[in-house]
């Protein structure tokens, strides 16, 4: 039996919860992307090669995959409120440790950031489901994922200028302020209850047995769809500037176009919930997949229209991650099952996503052309489209049950 809904929230409390969700969204990626703009300075100061400095960005993504099952255990054992508190406080600690010393401290701090942000990744959809009426869950999920993109954009633009006035250590550590502010608003609305363990209730003894989330085809179809989304996103993010430069574009302009791809995701994150709720989640999956196809198909057939493809693909990448997060709740079940589904899907998705840049780079190096890597990207997007449509059928079946 699903847990009893919470009593209605006061306006001030709901504002505080919403502020916490937005600040948490910004905190979930900002400590990771902050390294890239100052990678050269960090490498010189730490005495590390470019490959080693790259681990400061790669380790958290791998942690999203490896630590997702642990995050589910933490949420079940301590409850969503305490888990979010731990996630925010732990990410601040990781930001401080990463900037305190040499290379070992940087690696340890990065690992801490990855672990605690994984808990945040898994728990936020559960909190959105609990705190908002069902008709607002999809919209709030879109706002949440768009805030991730906004935070990423701000950090990407501001870190290098900030480092020029201070140093790279301060410039990457300061973005822990998002998590610190989120912790402040969370305690402001919940007080010490934000630290009090409140385990997710186990199913009642008289509840009829039901198929576990881990054995549900919809869970694994959603995991496959998110794998396609993550692979496509990380691969495109890593190689789009190089693709544009190889096509004759100046390096500075290529970076700006790559930023457009990221910023356009905000529109996709806010639009997807409208499409999905007014039509169906299956239509949302198809629209997302078709939009994503603009990148590989467009650059294969008409590369001169790069701006069109980057805008359409950017909207689609924002819609894609929003669609996956909306589906965590759209498939139904109680809080325990939503947390389990979130952990499984994110574990699989981020594990595959972490291979995206390496896979496209290897194919490009082996072929000496961008056509084979774009075909690999095309295949990943088709996986997203087909598996996403199939997973979304579970929402209609469940609704009629």
GUKOLDREN-60096 format. One line per 4 residues: number of its first residue (from 1); for each residue x, y, z of C-alpha. Coordinates in pm, 1 decimal, always signed. Example, Ala and Ser with C-alpha at 12.3 -4.5 7.8 and 13.67 -1.06 7.14 Angstrom:
BEGIN
1 = +1230.0/-450.0/+780.0 ~ +1367.0/-106.0/+714.0 .
This chain:
BEGIN
1 = +0.0/+0.0/+0.0 ~ +142.4/+343.0/-87.1 ~ +228.8/+563.9/+210.1 ~ -28.9/+817.7/+319.1 .
5 = +10.3/+1154.0/+144.1 ~ +149.5/+1437.7/+346.6 ~ -91.1/+1699.4/+480.7 ~ -121.2/+2017.0/+271.0 .
9 = +186.5/+2238.6/+291.7 ~ +181.2/+2606.5/+379.3 ~ +278.8/+2845.0/+100.9 ~ +605.6/+2931.7/+276.0 .
13 = +697.1/+2565.2/+316.5 ~ +620.5/+2486.7/-46.9 ~ +832.8/+2782.1/-158.6 ~ +1117.0/+2655.8/+60.7 .
17 = +1088.9/+2302.9/-80.1 ~ +1085.5/+2436.1/-436.5 ~ +1391.3/+2652.7/-367.6 ~ +1569.5/+2348.1/-224.7 .
21 = +1491.1/+2140.6/-533.5 ~ +1618.6/+2414.7/-767.5 ~ +1938.5/+2467.3/-567.3 ~ +1992.9/+2091.9/-546.4 .
25 = +1951.5/+2067.2/-923.0 ~ +2222.4/+2329.6/-972.9 ~ +2444.9/+2148.9/-722.7 ~ +2413.4/+1810.5/-894.1 .
29 = +2638.1/+1902.1/-1189.4 ~ +2818.4/+2227.7/-1104.0 ~ +3108.3/+2073.5/-903.4 ~ +3172.4/+1834.8/-1194.7 .
33 = +3164.3/+2074.6/-1490.4 ~ +3360.4/+2340.1/-1297.3 ~ +3684.9/+2153.5/-1359.9 ~ +3683.0/+2169.7/-1741.8 .
37 = +3727.5/+2549.9/-1781.1 ~ +4034.6/+2547.2/-1551.9 ~ +4172.1/+2203.1/-1642.8 ~ +4504.2/+2341.4/-1768.7 .
41 = +4565.7/+2542.9/-1450.7 ~ +4465.0/+2249.2/-1231.8 ~ +4696.3/+2012.0/-1417.9 ~ +4992.4/+2248.6/-1389.6 .
45 = +4936.8/+2306.2/-1017.3 ~ +4878.5/+1939.0/-936.0 ~ +5157.0/+1814.5/-1161.6 ~ +4909.0/+1590.4/-1343.6 .
49 = +4866.4/+1497.4/-1708.4 ~ +4559.1/+1591.4/-1907.7 ~ +4433.2/+1232.7/-1879.8 ~ +4460.2/+1239.3/-1499.7 .
53 = +4289.3/+1578.0/-1478.4 ~ +4014.3/+1430.5/-1696.8 ~ +3944.0/+1185.6/-1415.8 ~ +3822.1/+1480.5/-1206.3 .
57 = +3528.0/+1496.3/-1447.4 ~ +3494.2/+1125.7/-1526.6 ~ +3498.0/+986.1/-1171.2 ~ +3166.8/+1148.4/-1065.3 .
61 = +2987.5/+1015.3/-1374.4 ~ +3118.1/+665.9/-1299.9 ~ +3007.6/+712.1/-939.2 ~ +2656.2/+790.2/-1062.2 .
65 = +2654.0/+437.4/-1205.6 ~ +2841.6/+242.2/-939.5 ~ +2690.5/+409.9/-633.0 ~ +2325.0/+423.1/-744.5 .
69 = +2235.4/+92.8/-564.5 ~ +2403.2/+224.7/-248.2 ~ +2197.3/+542.7/-275.8 ~ +1877.8/+334.7/-280.3 .
73 = +1987.1/+159.6/+40.4 ~ +2062.4/+493.5/+207.4 ~ +1720.5/+631.0/+112.1 ~ +1538.5/+321.3/+236.3 .
77 = +1733.7/+314.6/+561.8 ~ +1725.0/+683.2/+651.7 ~ +1434.5/+824.5/+448.8 ~ +1422.1/+1085.4/+175.2 .
81 = +1459.0/+1391.3/+400.6 ~ +1775.9/+1275.9/+574.4 ~ +1915.8/+1137.1/+248.2 ~ +1885.3/+1475.4/+78.8 .
85 = +2051.1/+1644.5/+376.4 ~ +2339.6/+1397.1/+362.0 ~ +2372.2/+1441.5/-16.2 ~ +2397.6/+1820.8/+6.3 .
89 = +2629.7/+1828.1/+308.0 ~ +2850.8/+1555.6/+162.0 ~ +2890.7/+1734.7/-170.2 ~ +3002.4/+2051.6/+12.2 .
93 = +3258.5/+1842.8/+202.6 ~ +3380.7/+1692.7/-124.9 ~ +3422.7/+2037.9/-282.4 ~ +3633.0/+2152.9/+13.8 .
97 = +3850.3/+1839.5/+23.3 ~ +3911.9/+1855.1/-354.2 ~ +4058.1/+2206.0/-326.5 ~ +4258.2/+2163.3/-5.7 .
101 = +4573.5/+1978.7/-111.1 ~ +4752.5/+1798.9/-389.0 ~ +4646.0/+1532.9/-634.2 ~ +4542.4/+1270.2/-372.6 .
105 = +4310.6/+1521.6/-203.0 ~ +4167.2/+1620.5/-541.5 ~ +4088.9/+1256.9/-622.8 ~ +3937.9/+1183.4/-280.2 .
109 = +3728.1/+1499.3/-292.0 ~ +3608.7/+1413.9/-642.5 ~ +3507.1/+1064.3/-529.8 ~ +3315.7/+1211.7/-235.2 .
113 = +3137.4/+1453.1/-470.1 ~ +3039.6/+1167.4/-698.9 ~ +2907.6/+949.7/-416.7 ~ +2698.5/+1214.3/-243.4 .
117 = +2562.3/+1362.9/-565.0 ~ +2448.9/+1012.6/-662.8 ~ +2225.4/+1011.4/-357.3 ~ +2086.3/+1346.2/-468.8 .
121 = +2021.7/+1214.7/-820.3 ~ +1814.7/+927.1/-686.5 ~ +1626.0/+1100.4/-406.3 ~ +1505.2/+1420.7/-575.2 .
125 = +1243.3/+1250.4/-800.5 ~ +1106.6/+1080.5/-488.0 ~ +1078.4/+1413.0/-304.1 ~ +906.7/+1577.0/-603.0 .
129 = +654.5/+1290.3/-610.7 ~ +584.6/+1331.5/-240.2 ~ +568.4/+1709.1/-212.3 ~ +354.7/+1806.9/-514.1 .
133 = +8.1/+1708.9/-635.6 ~ +10.4/+1438.6/-906.6 ~ -90.7/+1685.4/-1176.2 ~ +214.4/+1902.4/-1099.5 .
137 = +479.4/+1629.5/-1069.4 ~ +571.4/+1626.6/-1440.8 ~ +593.9/+2006.9/-1454.6 ~ +812.8/+2023.2/-1144.0 .
141 = +1035.4/+1751.8/-1285.8 ~ +1083.3/+1966.5/-1598.1 ~ +1165.6/+2268.8/-1382.9 ~ +1412.7/+2054.7/-1187.9 .
145 = +1597.4/+1926.2/-1494.9 ~ +1600.7/+2272.4/-1654.3 ~ +1763.9/+2403.2/-1336.0 ~ +2038.3/+2143.8/-1385.1 .
149 = +2107.5/+2298.9/-1726.1 ~ +2099.0/+2653.0/-1587.3 ~ +2349.7/+2562.2/-1317.8 ~ +2575.8/+2395.5/-1572.3 .
153 = +2561.2/+2701.7/-1797.4 ~ +2644.2/+2944.7/-1514.4 ~ +2939.3/+2738.7/-1396.3 ~ +3076.7/+2693.2/-1748.1 .
157 = +3062.3/+3066.5/-1815.7 ~ +3185.1/+3196.1/-1480.0 ~ +3453.9/+2954.8/-1357.4 ~ +3740.5/+3067.1/-1582.0 .
161 = +3687.5/+3442.4/-1521.8 ~ +3661.7/+3374.6/-1149.4 ~ +3986.2/+3176.7/-1155.6 ~ +4162.6/+3468.0/-1327.2 .
165 = +4084.3/+3688.5/-1025.2 ~ +4151.0/+3423.1/-759.1 ~ +4287.6/+3075.9/-845.0 ~ +4150.1/+2749.8/-982.8 .
169 = +4103.7/+2598.0/-636.1 ~ +3867.7/+2869.6/-519.0 ~ +3695.4/+2883.2/-858.2 ~ +3593.6/+2515.9/-842.4 .
173 = +3525.8/+2506.9/-467.2 ~ +3292.9/+2807.1/-466.9 ~ +3022.3/+2616.5/-656.7 ~ +2964.4/+2411.5/-345.4 .
177 = +2763.6/+2719.0/-245.8 ~ +2467.1/+2580.2/-442.3 ~ +2453.7/+2276.7/-213.1 ~ +2516.9/+2489.8/+96.2 .
181 = +2228.3/+2719.9/+4.0 ~ +2007.6/+2419.9/-67.4 ~ +2091.6/+2279.6/+274.4 ~ +1996.3/+2612.6/+433.3 .
185 = +1655.0/+2624.0/+265.6 ~ +1596.7/+2256.2/+345.6 ~ +1665.0/+2312.0/+715.5 ~ +1461.4/+2630.6/+698.2 .
189 = +1151.8/+2436.0/+595.2 ~ +1212.0/+2109.9/+786.7 ~ +1427.4/+2204.5/+1085.6 ~ +1599.4/+1913.1/+1259.2 .
193 = +1349.2/+1676.6/+1097.8 ~ +1568.7/+1704.6/+788.8 ~ +1825.2/+1492.3/+975.5 ~ +1587.9/+1254.2/+1151.7 .
197 = +1587.8/+903.5/+1000.4 ~ +1247.0/+806.8/+863.0 ~ +1286.7/+480.6/+672.9 ~ +1053.7/+414.1/+383.0 .
201 = +778.0/+183.7/+515.1 ~ +792.1/-179.7/+412.6 ~ +484.3/-329.4/+244.9 ~ +207.4/-423.5/+486.4 .
205 = +183.5/-790.4/+583.5 ~ -166.0/-818.7/+435.3 ~ -71.7/-648.0/+107.2 ~ -108.0/-878.6/-193.5 .
209 = +228.6/-971.5/-345.0 ~ +327.8/-778.0/-654.9 ~ +602.6/-798.9/-910.3 ~ +920.6/-632.1/-788.0 .
213 = +1044.4/-323.9/-966.9 ~ +1371.3/-500.7/-1048.1 ~ +1175.9/-768.4/-1237.6 ~ +951.2/-525.5/-1423.2 .
217 = +1012.2/-505.3/-1800.8 ~ +923.9/-134.6/-1787.5 ~ +1209.6/-67.6/-1545.6 ~ +1465.7/-227.8/-1774.6 .
221 = +1321.7/-71.9/-2088.5 ~ +1350.5/+265.6/-1915.3 ~ +1709.4/+179.5/-1817.5 ~ +1791.4/+97.3/-2180.5 .
225 = +1629.1/+421.3/-2296.0 ~ +1829.6/+622.5/-2043.0 ~ +2145.8/+442.6/-2155.1 ~ +2077.3/+568.3/-2508.4 .
229 = +2008.9/+919.6/-2378.3 ~ +2321.2/+930.9/-2158.8 ~ +2549.7/+783.2/-2424.6 ~ +2425.3/+1035.4/-2679.3 .
233 = +2449.2/+1331.1/-2442.3 ~ +2799.3/+1269.4/-2307.7 ~ +2936.3/+1169.7/-2648.4 ~ +2788.7/+1477.9/-2816.5 .
237 = +2902.2/+1708.0/-2536.4 ~ +3258.3/+1575.2/-2560.6 ~ +3301.0/+1576.8/-2938.4 ~ +3066.6/+1839.7/-3084.4 .
241 = +3325.9/+2122.5/-3065.4 ~ +3587.3/+1905.6/-3237.9 ~ +3338.5/+1802.3/-3505.5 ~ +3264.9/+2167.6/-3577.7 .
245 = +3633.5/+2267.6/-3581.9 ~ +3715.0/+1983.1/-3820.7 ~ +3441.7/+2119.8/-4045.5 ~ +3624.4/+2452.9/-4070.1 .
249 = +3475.8/+2650.2/-3780.0 ~ +3704.5/+2862.9/-3557.6 ~ +3765.4/+2714.7/-3214.7 ~ +3600.4/+3001.7/-3024.3 .
253 = +3289.8/+2984.7/-3240.9 ~ +3273.1/+2606.7/-3201.2 ~ +3272.4/+2649.2/-2823.8 ~ +2989.1/+2899.4/-2846.8 .
257 = +2783.8/+2665.1/-3064.9 ~ +2843.1/+2381.2/-2819.2 ~ +2711.5/+2611.6/-2544.9 ~ +2397.5/+2670.4/-2754.7 .
261 = +2343.7/+2293.8/-2760.4 ~ +2351.7/+2292.9/-2379.3 ~ +2136.0/+2602.3/-2327.9 ~ +1868.0/+2476.5/-2566.6 .
265 = +1815.8/+2189.0/-2324.6 ~ +1634.1/+2428.7/-2091.7 ~ +1356.5/+2469.3/-2349.6 ~ +1333.3/+2093.0/-2392.8 .
269 = +1312.6/+2032.9/-2018.9 ~ +1022.8/+2277.2/-1982.7 ~ +839.4/+2165.8/-2298.4 ~ +848.9/+1787.6/-2253.5 .
273 = +606.9/+1774.6/-1954.8 ~ +349.7/+1971.4/-2156.7 ~ +377.8/+1731.3/-2451.2 ~ +367.8/+1420.7/-2232.8 .
277 = +72.2/+1525.2/-2019.8 ~ -138.2/+1656.8/-2308.6 ~ -71.1/+1356.8/-2534.1 ~ +106.1/+1055.1/-2380.8 .
281 = +443.9/+954.4/-2245.5 ~ +492.8/+743.8/-2557.8 ~ +451.5/+1050.8/-2777.6 ~ +699.9/+1230.2/-2553.2 .
285 = +954.5/+952.8/-2609.3 ~ +906.3/+957.3/-2986.7 ~ +926.8/+1337.2/-3011.8 ~ +1244.4/+1333.2/-2801.9 .
289 = +1406.4/+1061.9/-3011.6 ~ +1315.4/+1224.1/-3343.0 ~ +1453.3/+1556.6/-3222.3 ~ +1777.9/+1390.8/-3112.7 .
293 = +1817.9/+1245.8/-3464.4 ~ +1884.0/+1598.8/-3590.7 ~ +2244.0/+1574.7/-3468.7 ~ +2366.8/+1261.1/-3649.0 .
297 = +2134.4/+1279.1/-3950.7 ~ +2175.4/+1654.4/-3992.8 ~ +2555.2/+1650.2/-3977.2 ~ +2568.7/+1352.6/-4213.1 .
301 = +2339.7/+1501.5/-4476.5 ~ +2365.8/+1881.2/-4444.2 ~ +2649.9/+1986.4/-4209.7 ~ +2625.5/+2348.0/-4327.7 .
305 = +2298.6/+2377.4/-4130.5 ~ +2489.3/+2316.7/-3805.0 ~ +2297.1/+2580.8/-3610.6 ~ +1959.7/+2419.9/-3690.1 .
309 = +2081.5/+2074.2/-3587.8 ~ +2240.8/+2199.7/-3265.5 ~ +1926.6/+2387.1/-3163.7 ~ +1692.8/+2093.8/-3234.3 .
313 = +1929.6/+1840.9/-3079.4 ~ +1982.1/+2064.9/-2777.4 ~ +1609.3/+2088.6/-2713.2 ~ +1587.0/+1710.2/-2749.2 .
317 = +1866.5/+1636.5/-2500.6 ~ +1692.0/+1848.2/-2237.3 ~ +1362.2/+1676.2/-2313.1 ~ +1526.9/+1333.0/-2296.7 .
321 = +1654.3/+1347.8/-1941.5 ~ +1330.4/+1514.3/-1829.3 ~ +1125.5/+1236.7/-1988.3 ~ +1327.6/+971.6/-1802.6 .
325 = +1288.1/+1146.1/-1466.8 ~ +915.4/+1196.9/-1524.6 ~ +883.3/+826.6/-1601.5 ~ +1022.7/+731.3/-1259.3 .
329 = +691.8/+848.1/-1114.9 ~ +464.7/+793.2/-1416.6 ~ +504.9/+416.7/-1387.7 ~ +337.2/+433.9/-1047.4 .
333 = +416.7/+237.3/-727.1 ~ +510.0/+369.5/-383.7 ~ +815.7/+558.3/-261.4 ~ +1028.2/+247.9/-208.8 .
337 = +966.4/+131.8/-563.0 ~ +1025.7/+476.1/-715.5 ~ +1362.1/+492.6/-536.1 ~ +1453.7/+142.1/-653.6 .
341 = +1354.0/+219.5/-1013.1 ~ +1549.8/+545.1/-1003.2 ~ +1858.3/+364.3/-874.5 ~ +1844.1/+88.0/-1136.2 .
345 = +1778.3/+319.2/-1428.7 ~ +2043.1/+573.0/-1332.5 ~ +2296.7/+301.5/-1253.5 ~ +2260.4/+146.0/-1598.4 .
349 = +2222.8/+476.4/-1782.1 ~ +2526.4/+651.2/-1638.7 ~ +2742.8/+338.2/-1674.9 ~ +2671.2/+334.3/-2048.0 .
353 = +2686.5/+713.1/-2072.4 ~ +3040.1/+721.1/-1934.5 ~ +3154.3/+514.2/-2234.3 ~ +3011.2/+758.2/-2490.2 .
357 = +3306.4/+997.9/-2529.3 ~ +3554.8/+709.8/-2537.5 ~ +3352.5/+511.8/-2792.4 ~ +3304.5/+799.1/-3036.1 .
361 = +3666.9/+905.0/-2999.0 ~ +3790.7/+552.7/-3070.2 ~ +3568.3/+513.1/-3376.8 ~ +3677.8/+852.6/-3508.8 .
365 = +4045.5/+772.7/-3458.5 ~ +4010.2/+432.9/-3625.6 ~ +3814.2/+561.6/-3924.7 ~ +3967.4/+905.2/-3970.2 .
369 = +3620.6/+1038.6/-4045.9 ~ +3318.1/+1167.0/-3858.0 ~ +3065.4/+959.2/-4053.0 ~ +3115.9/+632.6/-3857.0 .
373 = +3096.0/+805.6/-3514.9 ~ +2775.5/+980.5/-3625.4 ~ +2631.6/+642.2/-3724.7 ~ +2717.2/+509.2/-3377.2 .
377 = +2537.2/+810.8/-3228.9 ~ +2242.3/+741.6/-3459.5 ~ +2220.7/+384.7/-3328.1 ~ +2222.1/+503.1/-2965.1 .
381 = +1941.3/+748.9/-3035.2 ~ +1732.7/+478.7/-3202.9 ~ +1777.7/+270.0/-2887.5 ~ +1644.7/+564.0/-2685.0 .
385 = +1348.6/+607.3/-2918.5 ~ +1239.7/+241.6/-2938.5 ~ +1303.0/+146.8/-2574.9 ~ +1146.1/+471.4/-2455.1 .
389 = +829.5/+414.9/-2655.5 ~ +805.9/+57.4/-2526.7 ~ +861.5/+162.7/-2164.5 ~ +596.1/+433.4/-2192.6 .
393 = +333.8/+172.9/-2284.2 ~ +350.4/+66.5/-1919.2 ~ +200.7/+396.9/-1812.2 ~ -110.9/+337.7/-2023.1 .
397 = -145.1/-25.1/-1911.4 ~ -108.2/+74.9/-1548.1 ~ -358.5/+358.8/-1583.7 ~ -626.3/+119.5/-1710.3 .
401 = -559.8/-140.6/-1442.0 .
